[in-house]
Amino acid sequence: MTSNMAARECVTVMNFALGFKPPAAGSSGPGSGSGATMENLEKQLICPVCLEMFSKPVVILPCQHNLCRKCANDIFQSANPLWQSRSTSSMASSGGRFRCPSCRHEVVLDRHGVYGLQRNLLVENIIDIYRQQESSRLVNVKPEQQQQQQLLCDEHEEEKINIYCLSCQTPTCSMCKVFGQHKDCDVAPLSSVYMRQKTELSDGIAILVASNDRIQVVISQMEEICHTIEDNGNRQTEQLVNHFDGLVSILEERKQELVGLITKEQDDKLRLVRSLIRQHSDHLEAAVTLVELAIQSMEEPHMPLFIQSATDILEKMAATAGASSMERPELGYENMSHFVIDTDDLADMLRNIEFCPGLGNDRVEDPEEGGEESELDFCSRY
């Protein structure tokens, strides 16, 4: 009775330590007995890495999950191969990343690594209490209780299942081998098959755990590769945009220069032609005035006055006729077709711009000088 109460108290403390809710009062079933209670407690004391009961010292992570310190250190060393362990002559100057195998929560450890994590003394004490209670329980189990725990054959009542049929791959009893359906089958002692399969399962668990550790290391490395790819992609994209912005700036600057040349010649030609227009307009206005004056003179009835007026008008007409050969633009003066550029080759070159990895590989990062990765290199296939 005292053993059962101690076991229940141990489970209650363990539930509280690990965050599990205790079973409701008055519950019955497989979990209500002391054996089921100890079995439930044992499940809560299993390390998620080695799948064995926690081995001291037990460390508690910031996410409140527990691990054997040895298992935690193995995971940490695998994920951080460059980190110097505590056993080396010099301490590591910086920590590393650690991912909880239960919840995948990632934490950054200090320079002590897993040795800087807090020990869960409560869980260690519970492990000691559990082992003491389990030893007492096994000692106090009565022989009739041990017999009740053994399975009996369904076909032969009160016959214990004590052999294993290798042909049918099923446990059975001796009567089934002698008189029953397994009399022509190959059999082996149940205990030997049990030990062999338990050994095989244990070896399989060890192999699987080791494989899981390797997979975890590969996952961590690939996650780092993902971060590096993102950083490199963003940096190269930024450099590419800067290069193209520079090309656009050069094109815009050159465009403004060429447009300025066209505008200057356009203004010069317009200025000259408009000046000639004004000159011809003034000449035309003077000629019209002279025509009007000549028409009025034709109506003069007095001959002396007409002769005097006609003489003056004829002199002016002679001067006007002499000025009729005024300057005018040469043929094709309005043509601006000489302002032509051929951009076909340049457009083809721009359309065929490609990356040149060979150029980038010639300049790599120098860690001693703190140099950054080389800028983006690209060339044209044209």
Order of alpha helices (4+ residues) and beta strands (2+ residues): alpha-alpha-beta-beta-alpha-beta-beta-alpha-alpha-beta-beta-alpha-beta-alpha-alpha-alpha-beta-alpha-beta
